[in-house]
Amino acid sequence: MEKKKKHHQGFSVPLWLRLMFKNMEFISPYLAMRVAAYIFSKPLKFNTPVKEQKALQNCIQEQEYIAEIDRTIAIYTWVNSGKKVLLAHGWSGRGTQMYRIAETLHKDGYHVVAYDAPAHGKSSGKKTNILQMIATIAHLDATHEFDYLIGHSFGGMAIYNYCKTPNNVKKIVTLGAADNMRTIFDNYMLSVGLQQKTSERMTSYFEKKYALKIDDYSPFVVVQKLQIPTLILHDEGDYDVRVDCADNLAKHHPNASIIKTKGLGHRKILRDENVMQQIKSFIQKS
């Protein structure tokens, strides 16, 4: 009998790094925490695939400085006269990852904007956090006044948090979004081989540094007060973010619907034709 794969919201970590952290934690738990916090805040960057490069030929590329966070952001705009849509990518991603959604909606007359989050893609910075991601969405929404916000993974989490502030957003769509900030912290620390106590130290470190409570930014908490109609899309075989995150979000959101896909994982969901149609149907529905 074939064994069923376990869901895990983890990080791919080389053995040498786990061993380094294990030794470092034995010598100095605080030092191990600080190094882990630095790596946690530093997104990975990857080469842009050919399909995404081709998509850039059909949009306007600009750079815009956001004074509040002291970062210059790369912005991609598919110009049109219709309603406005913002696309927010996930951690270690880039705006062009959502090109299929952008092109699909643009063909239907929508004005679509994507961007590289701080420290991602062509945007400036080496480290970032959810506060900077929220501030980026706020800045772009103040400029464009978007009708719809669509976010993948961590981008979806940032959208939920932005929408707890006053806005005129009509609908939200998230794909593969996590539900709990603390789980992300704990799973990261587990993946690098550090103990729960060290994870708690890192949580306290970030809370003190940014004068906040991590739990206040957990999407399942935030959505409880949202009334914006929301479509939650998640693949049952997503091994980056467990599908039960979608269930928990839908459970706590007073105005959300959920659609589960199969065989798309965490990233193919951004390019699937049926998903494109689900998104169009949802935002077009009155």
N, C-alpha and C positions, 0 to 999 in steps of 0.2 A: 504493500500500500504506500502510495506517495505521501510523504510528509508535507503537511501544510506549512507554508512559510509564515513566520511570525512577523507581525507588523513592528516596525521600529522607526522612531522618529530620530534617527541618528546622524552621525557625521563619519565620513570615511577618514580614519586616522591611522597613519603608519605606525608600525610597532615601535620604531625607534623613538617616536614622540611620546608614546605611552610610557616607555621605560624612562625617558628623561623626566617626565612629570612625576613618576613614581619615586625616583631618587630625590628629586627636588622637594617633593612634599615631605619626605622623610627628614631632610635637612632643615627645611624652612617652609612650613605650610603657607605662610603669608607670601613668600616669594613665588611659590607655585601658583597661588591664587592670582597674583598680579600679572604673571606671565600669561596665565590662562585667560585673564580678562582682556589683555592686549590682543591676543590671537582671536578671541571671541568677537572683538570689535572691528576686526580687519577682514573685509570681504575678499574672497578669492576672485581673480580676474581671469577670464578665458578668451580665447580668440573668437572673433565673430564669424560664424559659418557663412558660406557663400550665399545661401538663401536669404539670410538677413542682410547681407551686403547689397544684394539686388534690390531688396525692399527699400533701401535707403535712397535709391535712385528716384523713387516716386514721392518723396517727402522733402520738406524744407528742414535743413539742419541748422540749429542756432545754439549759441551759448548765452546763458543768462546768469547774472550774479545775484545771489540772495544774501543780502546784508545780515539778516538775522542769524544765519548760521555760518557766514563767511565762506561760502562755497559757490563755485561756478558750476552750473548745471547744464548738461547737454540736453537739448530739447528737439524732438522730432515731430513735425506737424504735417498731417495729410489734410490740406486745406479744402474746405467745402462750405456750402451755405446752410447746411442743416444743423440739427441739434449737436451740442458739443459733448465729447466723450474724452475722459482722461484714463489712460492705461498706466497702472503702477506694477512694475515687475517685482520679483522676489529677491531674497538675500543672495548675493554673489551672482545676480542676473544682470540684465541690461534691457533697456527699453525695446530694442529690436527683437527680443525674444517673443514679443507679442505682436509681431508684424502681421500674422494671419488674421488676428482679430481686427487690427487696424485697417487692413486692406478690405476685409469683408464689410465692415461698417462704412468705410469710405465709399465703396461702390454703391451703397444704399443712400448716399447723400449726407452722411454724418461728417462733421468736422472732428478729426481725431488728433489727440496730442499724447505722445509718449515721452518718456524722459529717462535718463540714467540717474539713479538716486546718488546722493553724495557718496564718494569713494567707490563708485561703480562705473564701469564703462569709460566714457570720455569725460565724466564729471571729475571735479577736483577733490582732493582729500585722500587720505590713506585709511582712516578709521571713520566709523559712523555709528549711529544708534537710531532707535525708533523715534526719538524726539526730532532729530534732523529730518527723518523721512516724513514725519507729520508736518513739520514746518515747510518742507518742499511742496507737499500737496496743498497746504494752506496758501502758499504764495502763488502757485499756479491757478488755484481756484479763484483767488481774488482778482487775478488778471483776466481769466477767461470765462468765469462763471459757468462751470460745467453743468450739464443736465444729468449726466450719468458718470459714475466712477466704477471702473473695472480693475480688480487687483488680483495678482497671482501670489500665493504663498505669503511671504512677509509683507508684500505690497498690499495684500488684502487686509492684513492686521493693521497696517498703518492707516488704511482707509477707514476702517471701523473706528479707530481712535480719533481721526480727524473729524468724523461725522458726529462726535459727541459735542462738538462746538457748533455755534449757529452757522447754518449754511442753507443753500437753496437747491441742494442735490435732490433729484427726483427719484432715482433708483440706484441701487448698488448691486454689482455682481462680483463674487469672489470665487476663485478657483484654487483648490488645494490650500486653503488658509488654515493655520493652526488656531487653537482655541485658548491656549494658556501660556503666558509668558514664563511662569515658574517651571513648567515642564520642559520648555526649551533650554533653560539654564541647567536644570538637573540632567537632562539627556546629554547635553554637551559635555558637562563635567564627567559623566559616566563614560562617555566615549573616549576621553583622553586619559582615563584611568585614575581620576581623582575622587576622593571620598566625599560623602554627603556633607560632612562638616565644612569642607573646603568650598563646596557649592554654596552653602549658606553664607560663608564669608564673602564670596563674590557677589551674591545678591545684596548683602549689606553694604558692600563697597560701592556698588552702583547706586543704590538707594541714597547713600550719604553724598556721593559725588554730585548727583543730579537733583537732589532734594525731592525725591518722589518715592512712591510705593509701587514696586513692580506689579503687584496684583491689580492695581488700578488700571493697568494697560493690557490686561488679559482680555482678549476679544469676547469671551463668554460673559464677562462682567460688563463690558462696555455696551454690548448689544441689547442688554436688558432694558435700556432706556431709549433705544432707537425705534422710531416709527417709520423710517424710510423703507419702502418695499425692497426686499433683498432676495437675490437668487444665489444660493450656495451650491456650487458645483464641486464635486469631489470624486476621484476615482477609487473604486474599491481596492485596487491593487497599488495604491500610493504607499510606497515604503519610505518616503521622506517625511510625510505628514500623515498620520493615521486617519483613516476614514471616519473613525468615531469622533474626531474633532468636529467634523461637519454635523454629526448628530447632536453634539453638545451645543454647537452654535445655534442650530435650528430650534433646539429645546428652549433656549433662553431668549431668543429673538422673538418679539411679539408679532413681527410682520415679515416672516421669511418663509421661503419655500426651498426645498432641497432636491437636487437631481444627482444621482450617482451613476457614474459610468463604469465600464469594465475594459480592462486591457490597455489603458492609456497612461497609467502611472502618474508621476508628478509633473511631467513636462509635455508629453505628447498631447495632453488635454488642451494645450494652447493652440494646437494645429488641427484638431479634429473637426471635420465638416459638420457632424451632428451637433457638436458643442457650439459651433458658430451659429447654427440655426436656432439652438436653444437660447443663446444670448440675444439674437435679433428678435425672436418671438417675445421674449420677456420685456425688453426695453420698448418694444413697439406697442405692447398691450396697454390699453387705457385703464 
